[in-house]
């Protein structure tokens, strides 16, 4: 297995007590005494868009909490195509399958620049044994990840091209501003929606002509939703 992480990417030991999104992540319910159980280092990592965090089949040694940015989970189909099975946002956990099996079951690749915390598996296992609060949080995260994966595939692989692209735009709206949606490359969108790249491009162009969305950057990654009601019920 070719190493996919470099030591220069690691930013040192994380301060979990003062984490800016601690209320969203695994350690939200830990008490001060619980942190005394953590002996292995919990490190910060920053990656650029396109860089892999973990690879499918790689030995699972850590979990990762996403602090900022977006990650795509990718699997290969039997006919050799890549399918994006879910997009992760801040507060989500990469590698929960490490708690049940020896390897990661998806590629996790940065869609944007990302910041993550690496949580060694031995830290999670010890806290899980000695801190019931963490065990409950892990169960909640596991259940949520399964539900969101099912919802993702069900919602975005139903209907015609207009319905699928519109559904993705609405799903990727910001939690802080529902008028803003962050998308990805047309190739990635096609892999998410099981559509050809050209179909995705034509559909987005049609939405802009019809006044449903407008692009806010030259790369066509950030859009303003101008008419969410019409976008939720696209004709065609």
C-alpha angles and dihedrals in degrees: 000000000000112000110251100189129066126209090233089067093062114093100197134263115339123233100227094180093064099034111147093224098033091128089062101046141069096276096053093108099042120117125219092262090054091065089063087070091063110093104149114076120263105210137197120234131189123196133179125235111286097025118122120237096187134357128224110260093021115133107267110232102149147026120226128213113208109226100174138002134023132292128194122214109215132192131178120240123223090260092055100259123132119238124191104220098183145354118226125212136190110310095028122120126231119209104022087148086072087078090063107029144024099250142042114259099208141033109252109206129176112250090186132007105298142196119206139170117228112221112193112229092235090059092053093045093051094046089045090056097044104030115054090188091067091047090057092048090051091052090050092049092047093050092046093049092051092047094047092048090052092045092047094055094041097048100040100041096054127094133004128320094273092052093048096048091044090050091052092050091051092045093052096053116129119263088223099045119022090196092067125074126183114209134177140227116315088244091056091047090052090051090051096047101033090241133128117260091242091053092053092049093049092048094050090048090051092051090052093048090050092052096245095121139002129209115240099191137041093244092060093234102116120054136180114223106226100177114020093172094057090041090055089056106034116178123221 
